[in-house]
């Protein structure tokens, strides 16, 4: 911290550290760092998305959806929509909340289709997820 001299904001540093921990496969540290950033700057969209992404990587899908949907303004952006879809799909294939319930599958389909129609950058991937959600019951896809 002393070396930073205040020229880089804490959210930027936290985001870099979260990304580094994720690349190292350390979801626990990534989630802890993301939580600290969110606690320091509640409501900051980058901190919200960072925590949600780390939570998804840690398999904590319900926590990710909860934090993403707590800020209605954030839900309108494509990056947040992708994270919501990702968390719901993770729960769908893992047969855990919130993606494994009828309401979760409906939300996955609705938000996923809206994301694809809006031309989100990961539309091809989301389209594949929607095919699975439309043709398979919740739980791991058959091999």
C-alpha positions as CSV (number, residue, x, y, z in Angstrom):
1,X,0.0,0.0,0.0
2,X,2.8,2.4,0.8
3,X,4.2,2.0,-2.7
4,X,1.0,2.9,-4.5
5,X,1.1,6.6,-3.5
6,X,-2.6,7.0,-4.1
7,X,-2.3,7.0,-7.9
8,X,-4.3,3.8,-8.4
9,X,-7.7,3.3,-6.8
10,X,-8.3,0.4,-4.4
11,X,-11.0,-1.1,-6.6
12,X,-8.5,-1.4,-9.5
13,X,-5.9,-3.0,-7.3
14,X,-8.5,-5.4,-5.7
15,X,-9.7,-6.4,-9.2
16,X,-6.2,-7.2,-10.3
17,X,-5.6,-9.3,-7.1
18,X,-9.0,-11.1,-7.5
19,X,-8.0,-11.9,-11.2
20,X,-4.6,-13.1,-10.1
21,X,-6.0,-15.4,-7.4
22,X,-8.6,-16.8,-9.9
23,X,-5.9,-17.5,-12.5
24,X,-4.0,-19.4,-9.7
25,X,-7.1,-21.4,-9.0
26,X,-7.4,-20.0,-5.5
27,X,-11.2,-19.2,-5.4
28,X,-11.1,-18.8,-1.6
29,X,-8.6,-16.0,-1.6
30,X,-10.2,-14.4,-4.7
31,X,-13.6,-14.4,-2.9
32,X,-12.1,-13.0,0.3
33,X,-10.3,-10.2,-1.6
34,X,-13.5,-9.5,-3.6
35,X,-15.5,-9.4,-0.4
36,X,-13.0,-6.9,1.1
37,X,-13.3,-4.7,-1.9
38,X,-17.0,-4.8,-1.9
39,X,-17.1,-4.0,1.9
40,X,-14.8,-1.0,1.3
41,X,-16.9,0.3,-1.6
42,X,-20.5,-1.0,-1.3
43,X,-22.5,-0.4,-4.4
44,X,-19.5,0.0,-6.7
45,X,-20.4,-1.9,-9.8
46,X,-16.9,-3.2,-10.4
47,X,-16.7,-4.5,-6.8
48,X,-20.1,-6.1,-7.1
49,X,-19.2,-7.9,-10.3
50,X,-15.8,-8.9,-8.9
51,X,-17.4,-10.5,-5.9
52,X,-20.1,-12.2,-8.0
53,X,-17.5,-13.6,-10.4
54,X,-15.4,-14.9,-7.6
55,X,-18.5,-16.4,-5.9
56,X,-19.4,-18.2,-9.2
57,X,-15.9,-19.6,-9.5
58,X,-16.2,-20.9,-5.9
59,X,-19.6,-22.5,-6.7
60,X,-21.5,-20.1,-4.6
61,X,-24.2,-19.4,-7.2
62,X,-27.0,-18.2,-4.9
63,X,-24.6,-15.7,-3.3
64,X,-23.6,-14.4,-6.7
65,X,-27.2,-13.9,-7.9
66,X,-28.2,-12.3,-4.6
67,X,-25.5,-9.6,-4.7
68,X,-26.0,-9.0,-8.5
69,X,-29.8,-8.5,-8.1
70,X,-29.4,-6.3,-5.0
71,X,-28.7,-3.3,-7.3
72,X,-31.4,-2.9,-9.9
73,X,-29.3,-0.4,-11.9
74,X,-26.5,-2.9,-12.3
75,X,-28.9,-5.5,-13.7
76,X,-29.4,-3.4,-16.9
77,X,-25.8,-3.9,-18.0
78,X,-24.6,-6.8,-20.1
79,X,-21.7,-7.7,-17.9
80,X,-24.0,-8.1,-14.9
81,X,-26.6,-10.0,-17.0
82,X,-23.9,-12.5,-18.1
83,X,-22.8,-13.1,-14.5
84,X,-26.5,-13.7,-13.5
85,X,-26.9,-16.2,-16.4
86,X,-23.6,-17.8,-15.5
87,X,-24.6,-18.3,-11.9
88,X,-28.0,-19.6,-12.8
89,X,-26.5,-22.0,-15.3
90,X,-23.9,-23.2,-12.8
91,X,-26.7,-24.0,-10.4
92,X,-28.7,-25.7,-13.2
93,X,-25.9,-28.1,-14.2
94,X,-24.8,-28.6,-10.6
95,X,-28.3,-29.1,-9.4
96,X,-28.1,-26.5,-6.7
97,X,-29.9,-23.2,-6.0
98,X,-30.8,-21.0,-7.6
99,X,-30.6,-22.5,-11.0
100,X,-32.1,-25.9,-10.2
101,X,-35.6,-24.7,-9.4
102,X,-38.4,-24.0,-11.8
103,X,-38.1,-20.3,-11.1
104,X,-34.4,-20.4,-11.6
105,X,-34.6,-22.2,-14.9
106,X,-37.2,-19.6,-16.1
107,X,-35.0,-16.8,-15.0
108,X,-32.0,-18.4,-16.7
109,X,-34.0,-18.7,-20.0
110,X,-35.4,-15.1,-19.7
111,X,-32.2,-13.3,-18.8
112,X,-30.2,-15.5,-21.2
113,X,-32.4,-14.8,-24.1
114,X,-32.4,-11.1,-23.3
115,X,-28.6,-11.2,-23.2
116,X,-28.3,-12.9,-26.6
117,X,-30.8,-10.6,-28.2
118,X,-28.9,-7.6,-26.9
119,X,-25.7,-8.9,-28.6
120,X,-23.8,-9.6,-25.4
121,X,-20.1,-10.5,-26.1
122,X,-20.6,-14.1,-24.8
123,X,-23.8,-14.6,-26.8
124,X,-22.6,-17.8,-28.4
125,X,-21.8,-19.4,-25.1
126,X,-25.1,-18.3,-23.5
127,X,-26.9,-19.7,-26.6
128,X,-25.2,-23.1,-25.9
129,X,-26.3,-22.9,-22.2
130,X,-29.9,-22.1,-23.3
131,X,-29.9,-25.2,-25.5
132,X,-28.9,-27.3,-22.5
133,X,-31.5,-25.6,-20.3
134,X,-34.2,-26.1,-22.9
135,X,-33.5,-29.8,-23.5
136,X,-32.2,-31.2,-20.2
137,X,-33.5,-31.5,-16.7
138,X,-31.5,-29.7,-14.0
139,X,-28.4,-31.6,-13.0
140,X,-25.2,-32.5,-14.8
141,X,-25.6,-32.9,-18.5
142,X,-25.5,-36.5,-19.8
143,X,-22.2,-37.7,-21.2
